Protein backbone atom coordinates (compact mmCIF):
# COMPACT_ATOMS: atom_id res chain seq x y z
CA UNK A 1 0.00 0.00 0.00
CA UNK A 2 1.58 3.22 -1.15
CA UNK A 3 0.95 6.58 0.41
CA UNK A 4 1.37 9.98 -1.13
CA UNK A 5 3.00 12.48 1.19
CA UNK A 6 3.42 16.22 0.97
CA UNK A 7 6.46 17.41 2.97
CA UNK A 8 6.42 20.96 4.30
CA UNK A 9 8.73 23.29 6.18
CA UNK A 10 12.24 21.89 5.64
CA UNK A 11 14.66 22.37 8.56
CA UNK A 12 18.45 22.06 8.36
CA UNK A 13 19.63 20.04 11.35
CA UNK A 14 23.24 20.04 10.18
CA UNK A 15 25.64 22.80 9.24
CA UNK A 16 26.02 24.83 6.07
CA UNK A 17 28.90 22.59 4.94
CA UNK A 18 27.14 19.32 5.82
CA UNK A 19 23.40 19.94 5.59
CA UNK A 20 20.99 17.42 7.09
CA UNK A 21 17.52 18.32 5.86
CA UNK A 22 14.47 17.09 7.73
CA UNK A 23 10.86 18.17 7.47
CA UNK A 24 8.96 19.57 10.43
CA UNK A 25 5.52 18.67 9.06
CA UNK A 26 4.03 16.42 6.44
CA UNK A 27 0.62 15.28 5.30
CA UNK A 28 0.23 11.70 4.06
CA UNK A 29 -2.86 10.24 2.45
CA UNK A 30 -3.76 6.97 0.78
CA UNK A 31 -4.50 6.93 -2.95
CA UNK A 32 -8.08 6.59 -4.14
CA UNK A 33 -7.56 2.89 -4.92
CA UNK A 34 -7.87 1.90 -1.24
CA UNK A 35 -10.88 2.09 1.05
CA UNK A 36 -10.47 2.30 4.83
CA UNK A 37 -12.87 -0.05 6.63
CA UNK A 38 -13.54 0.28 10.38
CA UNK A 39 -15.81 -2.04 12.35
CA UNK A 40 -17.33 0.13 15.07
CA UNK A 41 -18.30 -2.82 17.28
CA UNK A 42 -14.92 -4.58 17.44
CA UNK A 43 -12.67 -1.66 16.44
CA UNK A 44 -11.17 -3.88 13.71
CA UNK A 45 -9.68 -1.89 10.84
CA UNK A 46 -8.21 -2.71 7.44
CA UNK A 47 -7.75 -1.34 3.92
CA UNK A 48 -9.61 -2.81 0.96
CA UNK A 49 -8.34 -2.48 -2.58
CA UNK A 50 -10.83 -1.00 -5.02
CA UNK A 51 -9.10 -2.42 -8.08
CA UNK A 52 -10.04 -5.57 -9.98
CA UNK A 53 -7.07 -7.46 -11.45
CA UNK A 54 -6.87 -10.02 -14.25
CA UNK A 55 -6.37 -12.78 -11.67
CA UNK A 56 -9.57 -11.76 -9.90
CA UNK A 57 -11.42 -11.75 -13.22
CA UNK A 58 -10.25 -15.24 -14.24
CA UNK A 59 -10.95 -16.70 -10.81
CA UNK A 60 -14.50 -15.33 -10.77
CA UNK A 61 -15.04 -16.38 -14.39
CA UNK A 62 -13.99 -20.01 -13.82
CA UNK A 63 -15.93 -20.29 -10.56
CA UNK A 64 -19.01 -18.93 -12.31
CA UNK A 65 -18.65 -21.36 -15.22
CA UNK A 66 -18.22 -24.37 -12.92
CA UNK A 67 -21.15 -23.24 -10.76
CA UNK A 68 -23.44 -22.84 -13.77
CA UNK A 69 -22.44 -26.25 -15.12
CA UNK A 70 -23.05 -27.78 -11.67
CA UNK A 71 -26.48 -26.20 -11.37
CA UNK A 72 -27.32 -27.28 -14.93
CA UNK A 73 -26.24 -30.85 -14.18
CA UNK A 74 -28.34 -30.97 -11.01
CA UNK A 75 -31.40 -29.62 -12.83
CA UNK A 76 -30.88 -32.01 -15.73
CA UNK A 77 -30.44 -35.04 -13.42
CA UNK A 78 -33.34 -34.20 -11.07
CA UNK A 79 -36.06 -32.85 -13.31
CA UNK A 80 -35.49 -34.32 -16.73
CA UNK A 81 -36.40 -37.97 -16.65
CA UNK A 82 -34.31 -40.42 -18.55
CA UNK A 83 -36.01 -43.32 -20.31
C-alpha positions, 0 to 999 in steps of 0.5 A: 500500500503506497501513500502519497506524502506532501512534505512541508517546512524543511529544517536544516539540522546540520551545518552549512557545509554538511546539511541534514535536511528534515521536514517539520511537518508532512501530510500523508494520504492513501491513494483513491484505490484503497478504502479504509474499513472500520468495524465500530463494534470490534474496532477492527480496521483494514484497507480494501483495494478498489481495483479488480485485477486479471487474476480476480477476473479469471478466478470469478469467471472459472468459478461462475462457469463451474457453478453454472455447469453444476447447477445445470447438471443438477437440474438435468439429473433431477427434473429431466427424466431419462427413459 
